[in-house]
Amino acid sequence: MLALLACAACNAGSNNKQQADSGINAPSPSEQIAAARNAAREEAITKSATYGEHKFTVFSKGDGTIRSLTVAAVNLKGDTSKADSIRIPDVKGFLKDVAVADLDKDGNPELYCFTQSKGTEREGSVYALSFRNEKATTIKTDSLDKIDLEGYKGQDSFYIEPPYLVRTYPLYKEGVINADGKQVTRYTLKNGALVQK
């Protein structure tokens, strides 16, 4: 009888040790949430572009739901240790590229930030600023935000081809898996807005 009790005590101790060991290895709910957030968090992306005496550095960071762009603008002929900083909140997609141009030919540079969402459609967006006397003004991009276009399924590409901002994307026919051609749309900058040519 004593031997049986001793064996039962041994087994209980062994089970408690296994539970304790599994408790050490298993992450707590708060650790699981933190791990999921870290997995979803976007690595910080930095892109730079220069135009004449102006240099722009764009920092992108955020997670799957909240992203922002921070633009540091420096006049290379002035004090390069000082940079004016502009923040663009609520950004759709991840920063893919930046470009600087003077599409309206007013002698002042514009900064164009191109983003793309993840997933199968990879929809593109443009965030743009115009700089005059070191002050930034937002350029309206409403005409580019329309995604209810015939044959459109994302996969946008944007680039500058002065005096235009050019957008391309593959065209799809309804019910067809593969693309059937490519759409090329050009935009000009007029009165602080990008408008389709």
Buried (B, 14 or more C-beta within 10 A) or exposed (E): EEEEEEEEEEEEEEEEEEEEEEEEEEEEEEEEEEEEEEEEEBEEBEBEBEBEEBBBBBBBBBEEEEBEBBBBBBBEEEEEEEBEEBEBEEBEBBBBBBBBBBBBEEEBBBBBBBBBBEEEBBBBBBBBBBBEEEEBEEBBBEEBEEBEEEBBBBBBBBEBEEBBBBBBBBBBEEEEEEBEEEBEBEBBBEEEBBEEE
